[in-house]
Each structure stands twice: as structure tokens, then as C-alpha cells.
């Protein structure tokens, strides 16, 4: 479904991602794990068009994305949930969801998406008139994911959904991520520092280190890998 | 009829009513009121750019001058040709003035587009500097073009601006901005302000939103310029230098960025303040600046920012 070939991205003279390649099959959950500065967020932002690659090719359903603007990429069904819960804090929960459906034209479908979002995150329905900036961290993350779901995505890019959230809520959010993948067959690319969790929910994983893929394989197998355990899973 | 439309209708009727009694009002107060109205238009329209959309523009006076010159040119060139020396009937004059104002507004909007397209890819301080530069370019151009009066400016502009025109235009500006930002489309301005990356990630074309805000803001600045020219009867390039832009920015900041009611009140207050301070003569501007510092220290979030009208049910 998504095919990344020899992707390189740099900020000025500093190279953040150097020649990575991977493919993601329809309906799967795939994770990119790695430490700070490994190039995870850079990769996601390049896929969604927020950054321009220096070299390489990104194909989504057979179409090259590297020349498209972010809004054109969203229109093709690829939605990005940015890192650090970037919600619109001066808009209400309801208005945030409406912005998520910005490119949707079918009112029936928008209503269906809204119902689905509320069935996944009932708490958002209780807070529908509240300013999004006053939500708790976990609720803001739910809202950020829901906002992306309002755009009827075929493919979700999730950037660090566990960042800065109460531990109790983290497991809820990850359960919901699996649920979203299962219910609607939405393919998910998950970037996560919490490697344990990411390997638990994903099928396939790529390990990034200073902009290169150093290891890849079935998530189940990687969890048992002694070297990986020592580096990322705390022994 | 929805609430904002009713309010607009009421404001237009009130403006018309006030006009009927205009000759019984002390001309000094009338002049102050016209000044207030023009500043309200400028501040509310700039608030769409600087407040709601979060782009820091310092070029509002430049767009105002484009509107002022174009509107004045229409009145000066077309007036005598169409209606002869006697100036035509009241209705003809009104129609010409409306055409002059709209020409000024559209011209300023065109200038806004011209400036906005290349510069709105920049952010923060860089955008502020570029808009400042463009404002100055516009002013210097007027100063050096002979047939626009050069440094002497344009004189003999007909006194078409009345209290009715100013209040009606101010009401229309407020109405347009309020309805726009409360519409589904208009929520995109706030989304662009809140988080540009997230806005792009959900599919908003943020560059287009910024340009639209810029063009609409420039349009109303142009209208304000036209009203100003037909009120002062003389326009010179120096009247539109960057201190005028700063003055409008101060109104927006003092009122609370992205709060239309606050910005209206701030525009009223900051226009009246120098008038109220007239008795202290030479210390007037010192006191004005001092009060401004005190106000900013006391209410950095904006003088009137109580989140009015945002907690909707």
C-alpha cells in the first residue's frame, strides 16, 4: 500500500534520514521504533508532505507522493496525527472534529464518521462543547486521533501517541488504535519511543538508528531479540 | 433572521438615524466619531490577519493608502466629468462615492494579493519585516509619482464621508469578520493560528487561508482609506507611514488578538484617549504612551479579552 524507496531527508546540511526503504501492506499495523533523533518523526512528516525529501520516492497506492502538497496527500486518504497532540486549542472539541472533515463533502459520511469516533472515544462526546485546550493530555490525544478519523483515512500516521500521557490512559489509547485498525481495516504506521508497547500492537517493525534502518522483522520476533531487548526494551 | 444579521440591520438603521440629526451635533464630536469609526474598520480588519490567523502584518497603513488614493482618484476624475460642475444630485453623489470606496477596497485587496502570495510563506518576525517593507514601498511610490500629487498628495477631494457612511462601513466590517470566523470555513483561520502543522495534517491549505485573510483585511483597510480621504479632503503619503500601521497593531494587541469585541473597544478607547488628553497639551503623547505601557502590563492578554462569545452552548 505504501512503498518508501531510498528516502533521504536533511535539514540544511544535517542529514536526518539517509536512504531508508520499507513497504507497508494494506490492513497492517507497522511500527518505526528508535531513540531520540533516529529520524522517526522526520520520516512521518516527509510521507505526509510536511517535509520535502532530498532523494527517494514515496508511493501510496501506486502514486508518487513526493511532489504533492500536504492537503493533496490528505485528500488521497493518508492522515497524519502529529506528535505532541497538536490540536486546535482555541476551537471546541466539536469544531476540531469538523476541521478534521475539512476535505469531506458527503454529509452522511461525516455524520457516520462522527458517530464512529464517539463510539470509540465516548469521553469526547461528553466534552463536545469544551475548548480543546482545556482537555487533559490523554483526551487531547484522543481528539487528535479522532480528528484524523474524521477525514475517512485509508492510512493513519501516528506520531508518538503515548507522549506525555498518564500511564493508565496509554493502554486505553493503544487498545483503541488496535480497534480502529480491526474495525475499518485502516492501515497504521506507528512511530513510538515506547518500544515495548509498539511491538505489542504491531505486526511488523523497523528499527531506526541515526537515520538508517538497522533491524527489521516480525514484531513478535523482535521482542525476543536479545540485542534489541538490551537497547530498547530495558533488558 | 439570525442574530448577527439583526445586529447589522440595527446598526445600519442607527447610523441612518444619527445622520438625520447630524447637523444638530457639535461638529467636533462628529469628527471624533468619524475618526473612531475609521479606526474600528482598520483594527477589526487587521485583527483577522494578526489575531485570528496569527500572521503578524505591519503593512496595514500601506493598504489603507492604496484605498485612499484610488477612491480619491475616482472622485476627482469621474465626479466632474459625469455630473459637471454642480456635482449632480445627492443620489448620484452617493453612488459615485460608493463606487469610489469599492474601487479603493478592491485595489487594496489586489495589492494585498500581490504582497501576500510571495510573503505569506514566511513566518513570524520575517513576515512582519516584509509587510513593513511593502508598506513603505507603497508610500514611497505615492510620494514620487507626479500625477498622484507626489509629496503634496491629492487635494480637493469632495467631502463625501459622513457619519452614516463610516458607521455603516464599520458595522459591515465587524459583521463580515464575525460571520466569517464563526463559519465552518472560517474556523480554518483559527486552526491555522493554533497549529499550522496540524492544520496542514488534516488537509487545510494554510497558505491559501493566510492569503484570504490578508486580502480581506486589505480590502477593508482600503475602504477605511477611502473614507479617510473623503473626510480629511487632502491625503499625503506621510499620513500612511508605518507609525499608522503600528497604531493599528497596538489596537489589535490591546483589544486581545482574535477578539473582535475587544478590538473594537480598544480602537474606540485609543482614538478617544488623545482627544481626552488634549488639556495637557505637550505632555499628551507622553501620557498616552505611559498609559499604553500601564495597560499592557496590567492586561497582557488584551484589555477586553474575557473570552466573550466563545463559550457557546
Interface residues (C-beta under 8 A of the other chain):
Chain A: X48 X49 X50 X69 X70 X71 X74 X75 X79 X80 X81 X82 X86 X87 X88 X89 X90 X91 X92 X95 X98 X99 X100 X102 X103 X129 X131 X144 X147 X148 X150 X151
Chain B: X184 X187 X188 X190 X191 X193 X194 X195 X197 X198 X199 X200 X201 X202 X203 X204 X205 X258 X310 X311 X312 X313
